[in-house]
Amino acid sequence: MRIYYFPKKNIVIVAISLVLALGMMGWGMLAQQSAMTTSDLREPIFQGNSGAKAVAITVNVDWGEEYIPEMLKQFKAADAKVTFFVTGRWAEKNPDLLKQMAKEGHSIQNHGYRHLHFNSLSAEQGSAEIKKAEEIIKGITGSKTRYFASPYGEFSSNVVAAAANIDYKLIMWSVDTVDWKRPLPETIVSRVMKKVHNDAIILMHPTEPTVKALPEMLKQLQAEKYKMLTIDKVVLDQSSNPDRGEKTNENK
């Protein structure tokens, strides 16, 4: 039997090369995993990823409290659970109504402390606005907010970072009622039913035409067998990568 001897210098070179190769592979996998996590965390969400025949109705609230009691009646009649994105300043002024919204099984989430143009804020300033609203809402409802809908539907890199830096999911929409322009109620219904789809996020506001549109809109959604669920039942996890919906920057 022949025994082959390799020079010690060659063995050392091979060993070092192997260690470097394994190290680079490990670093590459770690970097890729980190990049994926950061990308997923910083991705605005335009629709859900549950795969169910369900929609998430979201109501952005900084005004219009006079219409919310009637909206709550309509949601209850249709067995619909929705998500209210409220500003902190609105919550301070309407604590009893906020408690009622939460008591009836709706999700209370974050619309910032003030209805500002978050595009004009730094990421740190945006995060501070979200955290301030979070503290107020938690103090009233006892629950911490985890989702953020930016005023005016803005989602610049600073807005995305403001949410991601404090582990919030940035929620947009795939169906826009544009009800803040006070269109006819039938226009609101038509806009929703023409574009509704599984896992849709439907954007609304507390306005008079919205209240008038709700009975027919909810009736048609029920007829189409859509479940109306809170945002956490439609957006299931942080790593989801839902398809894009409409991207409009209007007076949300």
Backbone bond lengths (Angstrom), bond angles and torsions (degrees), N, CA, C in turn:
res aa  C-N    CA-C-N  psi(-1)  N-CA   C-N-CA  omega(-1)  CA-C   N-CA-C  phi
1 M - - - 1.468 - - 1.519 108.91 -
2 R 1.263 115.06 131.24 1.457 119.63 -179.99 1.526 110.65 -90.41
3 I 1.290 115.12 139.16 1.467 121.34 176.51 1.522 108.24 -112.56
4 Y 1.320 115.60 124.58 1.455 120.02 -177.64 1.534 109.25 -99.59
5 Y 1.274 116.54 133.73 1.462 122.15 178.95 1.536 108.63 -111.31
6 F 1.340 114.22 132.17 1.466 119.02 177.51 1.518 108.61 -107.78
7 P 1.267 116.77 140.48 1.459 119.61 178.15 1.529 110.94 -57.15
8 K 1.343 115.51 140.74 1.463 119.41 -178.20 1.533 111.28 -57.61
9 K 1.334 115.96 -34.87 1.459 119.87 -179.63 1.515 111.55 -59.73
10 N 1.356 116.97 -41.60 1.459 121.02 179.85 1.523 111.08 -66.76
11 I 1.329 116.64 -39.92 1.467 120.44 -179.56 1.526 110.34 -62.91
12 V 1.328 115.95 -43.07 1.464 119.95 179.51 1.524 111.10 -63.04
13 I 1.321 117.14 -41.15 1.472 121.23 179.92 1.522 110.64 -63.53
14 V 1.349 116.51 -44.31 1.472 121.00 179.37 1.516 110.05 -62.34
15 A 1.348 116.54 -44.09 1.460 120.56 -178.12 1.524 110.93 -62.89
16 I 1.324 116.26 -45.03 1.469 119.72 179.30 1.524 111.25 -63.32
17 S 1.324 117.01 -41.14 1.470 121.41 179.54 1.519 110.90 -62.12
18 L 1.370 114.36 -41.49 1.461 118.88 -179.17 1.527 110.78 -64.93
19 V 1.335 116.27 -44.41 1.461 120.49 179.33 1.528 110.85 -61.51
20 L 1.335 115.94 -43.97 1.465 119.41 179.51 1.518 111.90 -63.24
21 A 1.353 115.92 -41.10 1.464 120.25 -179.48 1.514 110.87 -63.79
22 L 1.344 116.89 -46.24 1.460 120.72 179.78 1.522 110.92 -64.68
23 G 1.339 114.87 -39.02 1.452 118.63 178.84 1.513 112.60 -63.43
24 M 1.322 116.30 -42.03 1.465 120.64 179.34 1.520 111.35 -66.23
25 M 1.352 116.16 -38.09 1.468 119.35 177.65 1.519 110.45 -63.22
26 G 1.350 115.55 -45.46 1.466 118.97 -179.96 1.507 111.85 -63.04
27 W 1.349 115.66 -43.41 1.468 119.48 179.20 1.522 110.98 -63.03
28 G 1.331 115.30 -40.29 1.459 119.48 -179.89 1.516 111.91 -62.97
29 M 1.346 116.38 -42.65 1.466 119.89 178.96 1.519 110.64 -65.64
30 L 1.356 116.93 -40.72 1.455 120.41 178.92 1.516 111.40 -64.63
31 A 1.326 116.30 -43.10 1.468 120.54 179.60 1.519 110.94 -63.84
32 Q 1.345 115.37 -40.37 1.469 118.81 179.74 1.517 110.59 -64.88
33 Q 1.347 116.28 -42.99 1.459 119.93 179.49 1.521 110.69 -63.26
34 S 1.352 115.94 -42.43 1.454 120.23 179.28 1.516 111.18 -63.05
35 A 1.331 116.54 -42.41 1.471 120.88 -179.80 1.515 111.01 -63.76
36 M 1.335 116.13 -40.50 1.456 119.93 179.42 1.520 110.52 -63.73
37 T 1.359 116.17 -43.82 1.449 119.75 -179.39 1.521 111.25 -62.72
38 T 1.341 116.21 -45.40 1.460 119.94 179.85 1.517 111.15 -63.38
39 S 1.324 116.69 -43.48 1.456 120.86 -179.22 1.519 110.95 -62.05
40 D 1.361 115.69 -44.79 1.455 119.46 -178.65 1.525 110.50 -64.74
41 L 1.350 115.79 -41.92 1.452 120.51 -177.45 1.518 111.04 -64.71
42 R 1.323 117.10 -34.15 1.452 121.33 -174.82 1.529 113.22 -95.01
43 E 1.297 117.72 11.72 1.461 121.10 -177.00 1.526 110.82 -92.10
44 P 1.341 119.53 117.82 1.470 119.60 174.89 1.522 110.42 -59.33
45 I 1.310 116.62 144.36 1.460 121.91 -176.84 1.528 109.18 -105.45
46 F 1.322 115.68 118.84 1.459 121.35 -177.82 1.525 112.84 -101.27
47 Q 1.309 118.09 -18.29 1.453 121.66 175.54 1.515 108.88 -157.75
48 G 1.337 116.18 168.09 1.451 120.43 -177.21 1.513 112.73 -78.48
49 N 1.320 114.31 -179.43 1.462 120.48 -179.26 1.524 111.47 -138.77
50 S 1.337 117.25 24.76 1.462 120.26 -177.42 1.522 112.48 -75.80
51 G 1.345 116.14 -25.75 1.462 119.85 -176.73 1.520 112.79 79.33
52 A 1.318 117.32 2.73 1.461 121.55 -177.95 1.526 111.17 -92.83
53 K 1.318 115.25 162.05 1.470 119.80 174.61 1.529 106.75 -82.50
54 A 1.310 113.98 78.67 1.457 120.66 -174.65 1.520 109.49 -146.03
55 V 1.332 115.32 157.61 1.463 121.29 175.49 1.516 108.72 -132.65
56 A 1.317 115.20 155.71 1.463 121.13 173.59 1.525 107.69 -113.58
57 I 1.317 115.99 110.90 1.463 120.48 174.43 1.520 107.46 -83.85
58 T 1.338 116.80 124.00 1.456 120.96 178.82 1.524 109.17 -116.42
59 V 1.327 115.76 137.69 1.457 121.64 -178.30 1.523 107.92 -122.35
60 N 1.332 116.67 112.76 1.462 121.36 178.27 1.521 109.38 -84.17
61 V 1.337 116.61 126.50 1.466 120.87 -171.03 1.525 111.94 -127.19
62 D 1.317 115.50 117.13 1.461 122.54 168.20 1.523 109.64 -137.48
63 W 1.322 115.14 -3.33 1.455 123.93 179.32 1.539 106.19 -162.81
64 G 1.326 116.91 -179.56 1.465 120.63 174.97 1.514 114.77 81.47
65 E 1.338 117.92 20.99 1.465 120.36 -177.63 1.531 113.10 -61.37
66 E 1.338 116.30 -22.26 1.456 119.24 179.50 1.528 112.56 -66.74
67 Y 1.332 116.80 -19.02 1.467 120.20 -178.54 1.534 113.05 -97.32
68 I 1.318 116.76 -13.53 1.464 119.48 -173.46 1.533 113.56 -67.42
69 P 1.341 120.48 -40.94 1.476 118.07 177.91 1.524 113.68 -55.22
70 E 1.332 117.04 -41.41 1.467 119.28 178.66 1.523 110.79 -69.76
71 M 1.329 117.33 -36.27 1.464 119.93 176.69 1.521 110.14 -62.08
72 L 1.326 116.70 -40.28 1.465 120.53 179.07 1.526 110.93 -62.28
73 K 1.318 116.82 -39.01 1.471 120.42 177.24 1.522 110.99 -61.92
74 Q 1.334 115.89 -43.64 1.462 120.10 -179.61 1.532 111.48 -66.09
75 F 1.323 116.44 -41.62 1.463 119.54 178.48 1.533 111.04 -63.46
76 K 1.309 116.03 -41.15 1.469 119.96 179.60 1.515 111.23 -64.20
77 A 1.324 116.80 -42.39 1.464 120.73 -179.92 1.523 112.05 -63.15
78 A 1.321 116.25 -30.70 1.473 120.87 -178.29 1.531 112.19 -96.20
79 D 1.330 117.26 4.75 1.469 121.88 -177.40 1.522 110.46 55.05
80 A 1.320 115.71 42.95 1.464 121.90 -179.50 1.522 109.62 -105.60
81 K 1.325 115.66 131.45 1.459 121.72 173.28 1.528 107.06 -108.42
82 V 1.310 116.87 125.04 1.460 120.49 -174.19 1.523 110.33 -120.93
83 T 1.310 115.40 177.65 1.461 121.32 179.67 1.523 109.41 -119.21
84 F 1.319 115.82 121.51 1.460 121.26 176.32 1.528 108.69 -99.05
85 F 1.328 116.29 118.42 1.460 121.44 172.85 1.525 106.94 -95.11
86 V 1.319 116.70 108.40 1.467 120.56 -173.99 1.520 111.16 -113.43
87 T 1.332 115.74 148.49 1.463 119.40 173.59 1.523 108.93 -79.83
88 G 1.319 115.34 155.05 1.458 119.71 179.07 1.513 112.52 -63.95
89 R 1.327 116.68 -38.89 1.462 119.34 -179.08 1.528 110.97 -66.87
90 W 1.352 116.70 -33.85 1.466 119.48 177.05 1.522 109.76 -68.43
91 A 1.326 116.32 -41.11 1.468 120.38 179.55 1.522 110.92 -61.10
92 E 1.336 116.68 -39.93 1.468 120.60 178.78 1.523 111.28 -60.41
93 K 1.322 116.50 -37.50 1.466 120.93 -176.84 1.516 112.77 -82.40
94 N 1.333 117.69 -21.41 1.471 121.08 -173.70 1.532 111.98 -131.17
95 P 1.317 118.58 53.54 1.470 120.23 -175.52 1.522 113.86 -63.76
96 D 1.326 117.76 -38.93 1.469 120.13 -178.52 1.522 111.53 -66.50
97 L 1.336 115.87 -40.98 1.463 119.61 178.39 1.520 110.21 -67.03
98 L 1.322 117.03 -38.22 1.459 120.70 178.16 1.532 110.30 -62.95
99 K 1.315 116.69 -42.84 1.471 120.45 177.61 1.520 111.02 -61.25
100 Q 1.338 116.78 -40.12 1.465 120.53 178.71 1.522 110.86 -63.13
101 M 1.331 117.00 -43.03 1.467 121.68 179.30 1.529 110.02 -59.19
102 A 1.322 116.13 -44.21 1.465 120.01 179.86 1.530 111.37 -70.11
103 K 1.323 116.98 -40.28 1.464 121.71 -178.70 1.515 111.82 -61.50
104 E 1.324 116.79 -31.53 1.460 120.73 -178.57 1.528 112.39 -84.17
105 G 1.320 116.98 8.96 1.462 120.85 172.18 1.510 116.02 92.69
106 H 1.321 116.53 8.93 1.454 119.48 178.66 1.531 110.06 -87.00
107 S 1.312 116.28 154.82 1.456 121.34 -179.66 1.524 109.35 -88.61
108 I 1.331 116.45 130.71 1.454 121.41 177.64 1.520 107.94 -104.70
109 Q 1.327 116.74 118.70 1.454 121.42 -176.57 1.527 110.86 -127.91
110 N 1.317 116.28 -174.96 1.459 123.65 -162.30 1.529 113.60 -102.09
111 H 1.329 115.77 128.86 1.467 122.52 177.50 1.537 109.88 -120.23
112 G 1.365 115.40 20.43 1.454 119.58 -176.27 1.514 110.97 84.24
113 Y 1.318 117.20 163.08 1.468 118.58 178.32 1.522 110.84 -71.78
114 R 1.333 115.92 -45.29 1.464 120.87 178.39 1.522 109.34 -119.73
115 H 1.323 116.44 157.61 1.464 121.42 -179.73 1.520 108.56 -83.87
116 L 1.333 114.92 73.81 1.456 121.46 -175.18 1.525 111.64 -100.87
117 H 1.315 115.90 166.35 1.457 121.41 168.35 1.529 107.62 -82.06
118 F 1.319 116.34 97.48 1.459 120.68 -176.56 1.525 112.01 -65.96
119 N 1.316 117.81 -20.33 1.465 120.24 175.80 1.524 111.94 -61.66
120 S 1.336 116.56 -25.76 1.462 120.47 -178.06 1.528 112.39 -89.21
121 L 1.338 117.08 -2.38 1.464 121.16 -179.22 1.524 110.52 -100.23
122 S 1.318 115.82 154.05 1.460 119.17 170.56 1.522 108.37 -72.98
123 A 1.319 116.85 165.51 1.465 120.38 178.49 1.525 110.29 -59.43
124 E 1.318 116.80 -39.45 1.468 121.00 -179.11 1.530 110.76 -66.23
125 Q 1.326 116.84 -41.95 1.463 120.26 178.31 1.522 110.80 -64.96
126 G 1.328 116.73 -41.04 1.455 120.79 178.29 1.516 111.74 -62.59
127 S 1.322 116.32 -44.61 1.467 120.56 178.57 1.524 110.66 -59.61
128 A 1.339 116.44 -40.57 1.461 120.83 -179.64 1.530 111.27 -63.73
129 E 1.336 116.78 -39.30 1.470 120.80 177.32 1.533 110.89 -63.08
130 I 1.320 115.72 -42.70 1.471 120.27 179.81 1.528 110.41 -65.41
131 K 1.336 116.80 -44.76 1.461 120.92 -178.57 1.530 111.24 -64.98
132 K 1.316 117.03 -37.20 1.462 119.81 178.76 1.524 110.42 -63.55
133 A 1.335 116.49 -43.56 1.467 120.25 177.19 1.527 110.27 -64.35
134 E 1.319 116.25 -40.71 1.467 121.00 179.65 1.525 111.43 -55.97
135 E 1.330 116.35 -46.93 1.462 121.30 -178.13 1.525 111.46 -62.63
136 I 1.327 116.58 -41.29 1.465 120.78 -179.53 1.527 110.64 -67.08
137 I 1.327 116.44 -46.96 1.464 120.79 -178.39 1.523 110.54 -63.85
138 K 1.327 116.98 -42.51 1.469 120.23 178.90 1.522 111.01 -64.40
139 G 1.326 116.51 -37.12 1.456 119.99 178.86 1.518 112.80 -63.98
140 I 1.328 116.41 -28.37 1.472 120.97 -178.79 1.526 111.77 -90.90
141 T 1.327 116.94 -44.33 1.471 120.79 -174.18 1.523 113.34 -98.68
142 G 1.326 117.12 -20.28 1.457 120.61 -176.34 1.514 113.88 84.21
143 S 1.333 117.34 1.68 1.465 121.32 -177.90 1.524 110.82 -119.80
144 K 1.333 115.50 140.12 1.455 121.60 178.61 1.522 110.23 -82.76
145 T 1.308 116.86 137.13 1.468 120.64 175.71 1.525 109.76 -79.42
146 R 1.357 115.69 149.21 1.466 121.09 -178.31 1.524 112.18 -130.81
147 Y 1.331 116.43 -10.01 1.457 121.64 -177.52 1.526 109.02 -121.61
148 F 1.327 116.08 143.63 1.461 121.43 -178.67 1.519 110.19 -127.43
149 A 1.331 116.03 128.88 1.465 122.34 172.24 1.520 106.78 -112.96
150 S 1.310 117.42 118.99 1.459 120.31 -174.30 1.527 111.61 -77.57
151 P 1.322 117.58 140.55 1.469 120.20 174.04 1.527 110.71 -56.94
152 Y 1.307 116.05 143.76 1.460 123.50 179.91 1.529 113.04 66.25
153 G 1.311 117.71 8.13 1.461 120.62 179.35 1.509 113.85 66.48
154 E 1.327 117.66 26.71 1.461 120.84 -176.57 1.526 111.56 -80.47
155 F 1.345 116.25 141.93 1.471 119.02 177.05 1.526 111.20 -150.33
156 S 1.315 116.27 57.89 1.454 121.50 172.85 1.527 109.32 -70.12
157 S 1.328 116.96 175.15 1.461 119.90 179.47 1.524 111.01 -59.31
158 N 1.330 117.63 -34.43 1.462 120.48 178.20 1.519 111.96 -67.82
159 V 1.331 116.93 -39.56 1.464 120.44 178.99 1.526 110.06 -66.21
160 V 1.321 115.75 -44.66 1.467 120.24 178.69 1.523 110.25 -60.03
161 A 1.331 116.85 -43.99 1.464 120.68 -179.96 1.526 111.30 -67.71
162 A 1.329 117.03 -37.13 1.468 120.45 179.92 1.522 110.75 -58.14
163 A 1.317 116.85 -40.26 1.470 121.00 178.31 1.521 111.21 -76.08
164 A 1.332 116.32 -47.88 1.469 120.60 -175.23 1.522 112.38 -63.58
165 N 1.315 117.19 -36.42 1.462 120.67 -176.62 1.525 113.25 -64.56
166 I 1.333 116.67 -20.99 1.469 119.66 177.55 1.528 110.65 -118.05
167 D 1.343 115.19 25.46 1.477 122.67 172.41 1.525 113.63 62.26
168 Y 1.325 116.60 37.98 1.460 121.00 174.62 1.525 109.42 -101.21
169 K 1.319 116.36 149.52 1.453 121.30 170.63 1.531 108.03 -92.14
170 L 1.317 115.58 130.35 1.462 121.60 -179.47 1.526 108.96 -89.86
171 I 1.315 116.45 114.52 1.465 122.42 -173.94 1.523 111.29 -101.32
172 M 1.329 115.85 128.15 1.454 122.17 174.25 1.534 107.79 -110.09
173 W 1.314 118.68 -132.41 1.459 121.69 -179.80 1.520 109.75 -162.52
174 S 1.329 116.09 161.76 1.464 120.88 173.67 1.523 111.52 -118.16
175 V 1.338 117.10 -13.63 1.474 121.95 176.70 1.524 107.66 -133.01
176 D 1.309 115.75 119.18 1.472 121.43 -176.56 1.524 109.97 -111.68
177 T 1.338 116.64 123.13 1.468 120.03 177.78 1.525 112.13 -77.96
178 V 1.320 116.71 -20.91 1.473 123.32 -174.22 1.534 109.75 50.57
179 D 1.327 115.86 36.19 1.465 120.56 -175.63 1.519 113.35 -72.86
180 W 1.358 116.82 -14.63 1.462 119.24 177.97 1.525 111.65 -66.27
181 K 1.343 116.69 -15.89 1.467 120.82 175.39 1.526 112.32 -86.60
182 R 1.338 115.87 1.82 1.478 122.66 179.47 1.530 113.26 55.61
183 P 1.322 117.37 55.63 1.469 119.18 176.04 1.533 109.79 -76.01
184 L 1.305 116.32 177.86 1.456 119.98 175.27 1.532 109.60 -64.37
185 P 1.329 118.24 146.56 1.464 120.83 178.99 1.523 113.15 -54.25
186 E 1.334 116.12 -40.67 1.469 118.89 -179.02 1.533 111.63 -66.07
187 T 1.329 116.74 -27.23 1.466 120.35 175.88 1.525 110.42 -67.20
188 I 1.315 115.95 -40.66 1.473 120.51 177.68 1.521 110.24 -61.72
189 V 1.315 116.57 -46.54 1.470 121.12 179.96 1.524 109.99 -60.27
190 S 1.321 116.09 -45.42 1.466 120.66 -178.61 1.520 111.51 -62.33
191 R 1.323 116.92 -43.03 1.462 120.52 -179.58 1.529 111.59 -60.53
192 V 1.310 115.63 -39.89 1.465 119.51 -179.41 1.521 111.00 -70.75
193 M 1.311 117.14 -49.74 1.461 120.20 -172.01 1.528 112.45 -72.33
194 K 1.326 117.39 -24.53 1.467 119.80 177.34 1.526 112.36 -73.81
195 K 1.320 116.46 -27.42 1.463 119.66 -173.72 1.524 114.59 -116.25
196 V 1.322 117.87 -3.03 1.460 120.11 -176.94 1.531 110.99 -61.91
197 H 1.311 116.53 147.29 1.461 122.63 -179.42 1.523 108.42 -157.05
198 N 1.301 117.48 168.00 1.456 120.69 176.69 1.528 110.48 -57.34
199 D 1.324 116.22 135.75 1.471 122.55 179.15 1.523 113.43 67.51
200 A 1.315 117.88 20.19 1.462 120.60 178.32 1.528 110.71 -66.34
201 I 1.310 115.53 145.66 1.467 121.97 168.52 1.519 106.00 -108.37
202 I 1.326 116.53 116.19 1.462 122.83 -174.24 1.528 108.93 -104.01
203 L 1.320 116.18 120.90 1.462 121.45 -176.42 1.527 111.44 -93.70
204 M 1.351 114.95 128.96 1.455 121.34 178.59 1.523 109.92 -138.40
205 H 1.350 115.07 172.27 1.463 122.85 175.76 1.537 107.98 -141.20
206 P 1.318 117.63 160.36 1.464 119.55 177.67 1.528 111.21 -81.16
207 T 1.326 116.02 93.40 1.463 121.55 178.60 1.531 109.05 -129.90
208 E 1.312 116.71 165.88 1.472 120.52 179.59 1.531 111.87 -62.44
209 P 1.355 119.73 -49.03 1.467 118.49 178.45 1.529 112.95 -63.78
210 T 1.329 117.91 -28.23 1.465 120.45 176.83 1.522 109.84 -64.29
211 V 1.321 115.80 -46.60 1.468 120.60 179.20 1.527 110.35 -59.17
212 K 1.323 116.48 -41.98 1.465 120.17 -179.39 1.528 112.10 -71.01
213 A 1.328 116.32 -27.63 1.467 120.34 -179.04 1.532 112.54 -81.02
214 L 1.324 116.31 -26.24 1.462 119.97 -171.63 1.535 115.16 -56.19
215 P 1.333 120.28 -48.01 1.464 118.67 -176.84 1.527 113.37 -54.39
216 E 1.329 116.80 -46.43 1.461 120.40 -178.73 1.527 111.14 -72.77
217 M 1.322 117.27 -39.74 1.455 120.26 179.43 1.526 111.20 -62.48
218 L 1.321 116.89 -47.50 1.461 120.72 -179.80 1.530 111.27 -65.55
219 K 1.327 115.39 -37.33 1.463 119.92 177.74 1.523 111.21 -61.61
220 Q 1.332 116.48 -43.97 1.466 119.82 -179.23 1.530 112.02 -70.11
221 L 1.321 116.80 -36.42 1.467 119.46 176.01 1.534 110.46 -63.48
222 Q 1.308 116.33 -41.09 1.470 120.24 176.67 1.526 110.98 -63.35
223 A 1.330 116.32 -41.88 1.462 120.39 -179.92 1.525 111.29 -62.97
224 E 1.335 116.28 -30.58 1.461 121.16 177.91 1.534 111.92 -85.87
225 K 1.352 115.88 5.16 1.478 122.48 176.49 1.519 113.81 68.48
226 Y 1.326 117.19 28.17 1.459 119.91 175.80 1.528 109.90 -85.69
227 K 1.322 116.34 132.58 1.450 121.04 169.65 1.530 107.32 -83.10
228 M 1.315 116.24 143.23 1.463 120.87 -179.96 1.521 108.26 -111.50
229 L 1.333 115.51 105.45 1.457 122.27 -169.43 1.520 112.24 -120.67
230 T 1.324 115.89 163.84 1.466 120.55 176.02 1.519 110.21 -73.26
231 I 1.321 115.85 163.24 1.461 121.42 -171.64 1.527 112.48 -59.29
232 D 1.329 117.66 -35.34 1.462 120.27 -177.86 1.520 112.98 -70.02
233 K 1.331 117.17 -17.27 1.469 120.88 177.89 1.528 111.55 -88.07
234 V 1.315 116.84 -13.15 1.463 121.70 -178.57 1.533 111.10 -107.78
235 V 1.316 116.31 -39.66 1.468 121.31 173.84 1.523 106.67 -96.47
236 L 1.326 116.73 104.33 1.453 119.98 -165.69 1.518 115.72 -85.75
237 D 1.332 118.67 -34.01 1.454 118.25 -176.43 1.520 111.01 -155.91
238 Q 1.330 115.34 166.58 1.464 121.83 -174.97 1.515 112.96 -67.88
239 S 1.329 116.53 -26.74 1.462 119.41 -173.85 1.515 113.15 -88.21
240 S 1.348 117.03 4.97 1.460 119.18 -179.91 1.514 110.29 -67.03
241 N 1.323 115.43 152.82 1.466 120.70 178.16 1.517 108.87 -134.63
242 P 1.352 116.80 69.60 1.461 120.47 -174.48 1.513 112.94 -64.55
243 D 1.307 114.69 156.07 1.462 119.92 177.15 1.516 109.24 -65.82
244 R 1.286 115.70 155.41 1.453 120.46 179.52 1.524 111.21 -74.79
245 G 1.335 114.27 148.06 1.449 119.87 172.55 1.509 108.07 -114.21
246 E 1.320 116.61 -149.79 1.445 120.42 178.59 1.526 109.29 -66.77
247 K 1.303 117.31 143.63 1.463 120.95 176.34 1.523 107.57 -123.57
248 T 1.291 116.75 89.80 1.458 120.03 -179.57 1.504 109.12 -120.18
249 N 1.312 116.99 146.54 1.449 123.38 179.88 1.516 108.01 -114.29
250 E 1.306 117.13 85.34 1.457 119.75 -177.03 1.518 109.54 -123.11
251 N 1.310 116.59 -170.97 1.454 121.60 -173.56 1.517 111.15 -78.06
252 K 1.339 116.94 70.15 1.446 122.27 -175.84 1.522 110.32 -84.51
